[in-house]
Amino acid sequence: MSLDNISENIDSIKDRIKKAALRSDRDPNSITLIAVSKLNPHESVEEAVRHGQYEFGENWVKELLEKEDAVNSYLESSLPECRDKIKWHFIGHLQTNKVKNLIGKTVMIHSVDSYKLASFIDNESKKKDTVTDILLEINIGDEESKYGIKPDEAVPFVNSLKELKNIRIRGLMTVAPICEDPESNRPYFKKMRELFVDIKSKNNDNICMDVLSMGMTLDFEVAIEEGATHVRVGTGIFGARDYGLKI
Ligand SMILES: *Cc1c(COP(=O)(O)O)cnc(C)c1O
């Protein structure tokens, strides 16, 4: 594990975010950088916090809960003023049997892609007397291998969630196809933005659309140019991940 480059990397990603925002006439402060810390140790997160990064993304419930605990104890003893600034985003595929442990531990669940999952989140949130912010995951490239709702099923899906009062639909998320040239994802990001505007115009009680979560290490600048409000950057901050640790 090396903490050496984390601060530098954050600075460089933030600089690129700012430039992409200005290129497209957007306020750089309207874009949130989520540092994706999956498969990286809590020490890496702590290093990022010391450098002023407060939003993190995780893909697995157990890993999120363990890291959140470790980081919280570190902050309580060493940086109490940062304790309440930390936000954990859940960005991975979520199994319904894991929902219970996650509610209250995450600021937003980015990966809701079925009625069953949404109703589990709603139900657990009701039990805990809270409302959980969610994003709908869209499989914008219509890829076999990807999770997410097909673009043309998104509007009916939103309508099917109408009665769930303990979720709040804050927007959409996508993992665009892997590509060598980020430009090739531009049409997908554009399509996401159109879908976002479509859904935003609905007046269902549980909709409050202000988040468009798209763009990763290889394509976040193009995503920002096309309207992303949240970019999820892992490798660009923490370096290559060791998947061997997981599987
Ligand atoms: C891992 C992951 C990321 C970060 O990917 P990088 O290419 O390392 O920036 C972003 N979003 C999701 C959903 C992920 O699973």
The ligand as an SDF file (V2000), in Angstrom:
LIG
                    3D

 15 15  0  0  0  0  0  0  0  0999 V2000
  -15.1040    0.8620   -9.5820 C   0  0  0  0  0  0  0  0  0  0  0  0
  -16.1580    1.7850   -9.9900 C   0  0  0  0  0  0  0  0  0  0  0  0
  -15.8670    3.1260  -10.3240 C   0  0  0  0  0  0  0  0  0  0  0  0
  -14.4670    3.6810  -10.4010 C   0  0  0  0  0  0  0  0  0  0  0  0
  -13.8300    3.2140  -11.5300 O   0  0  0  0  0  0  0  0  0  0  0  0
  -12.3880    3.7570  -12.0010 P   0  0  0  0  0  0  0  0  0  0  0  0
  -12.2920    3.3440  -13.4010 O   0  0  0  0  0  0  0  0  0  0  0  0
  -11.3780    3.1120  -11.1250 O   0  0  0  0  0  0  0  0  0  0  0  0
  -12.3930    5.2270  -11.8280 O   0  0  0  0  0  0  0  0  0  0  0  0
  -16.9400    3.9610  -10.6210 C   0  0  0  0  0  0  0  0  0  0  0  0
  -18.2120    3.5220  -10.6120 N   0  0  0  0  0  0  0  0  0  0  0  0
  -18.5240    2.2460  -10.3120 C   0  0  0  0  0  0  0  0  0  0  0  0
  -19.9400    1.8320  -10.3210 C   0  0  0  0  0  0  0  0  0  0  0  0
  -17.5070    1.3410  -10.0070 C   0  0  0  0  0  0  0  0  0  0  0  0
  -17.8430    0.0750   -9.7320 O   0  0  0  0  0  0  0  0  0  0  0  0
  1  2  1  0
  2  3  1  0
  2 14  2  0
  3  4  1  0
  3 10  2  0
  4  5  1  0
  5  6  1  0
  6  7  2  0
  6  8  1  0
  6  9  1  0
 10 11  1  0
 11 12  2  0
 12 13  1  0
 12 14  1  0
 14 15  1  0
M  END
$$$$
